Amino acid sequence: MAKSNEKDLEKKEPKAAPKKDKKKDKKPNIFVRMGRKLKETFSELKRVTWPTLPKALKATGVVIVIVCIFLVIITAVNIGFTELLKLLTDIKSSTGA
């Protein structure tokens, strides 16, 4: 049995890679690709679970409140640095001249 297996292995030649068709390797033109992308996008948008109006308004309100809080904090820091800069430049100009 071992001899027959060896003979079978010797007879078998490695299979050549299948020839590739040039048309399969070539990418479709830009319009075909754009059309596919648009189709995929709309397909995905159909599966999205959109929030209800009250949920959207609540989330928008939360974002506006957080933005206002950061606006106040950054404005306060900016005014503080401006006053500190004025104080430092006044001291420097009064002692230097």
Rosetta blueprint (number, residue, H / E / L):
1 M L
2 A H
3 K H
4 S H
5 N H
6 E H
7 K H
8 D H
9 L H
10 E H
11 K H
12 K L
13 E L
14 P L
15 K L
16 A L
17 A L
18 P L
19 K L
20 K L
21 D L
22 K H
23 K H
24 K H
25 D H
26 K L
27 K L
28 P L
29 N L
30 I H
31 F H
32 V H
33 R H
34 M H
35 G H
36 R H
37 K H
38 L H
39 K H
40 E H
41 T H
42 F H
43 S H
44 E H
45 L H
46 K H
47 R H
48 V L
49 T L
50 W L
51 P L
52 T L
53 L H
54 P H
55 K H
56 A H
57 L H
58 K H
59 A H
60 T H
61 G H
62 V H
63 V H
64 I H
65 V H
66 I H
67 V H
68 C H
69 I H
70 F H
71 L H
72 V H
73 I H
74 I H
75 T H
76 A H
77 V H
78 N H
79 I H
80 G H
81 F H
82 T H
83 E H
84 L H
85 L H
86 K H
87 L H
88 L H
89 T H
90 D H
91 I H
92 K H
93 S H
94 S H
95 T H
96 G H
97 A L
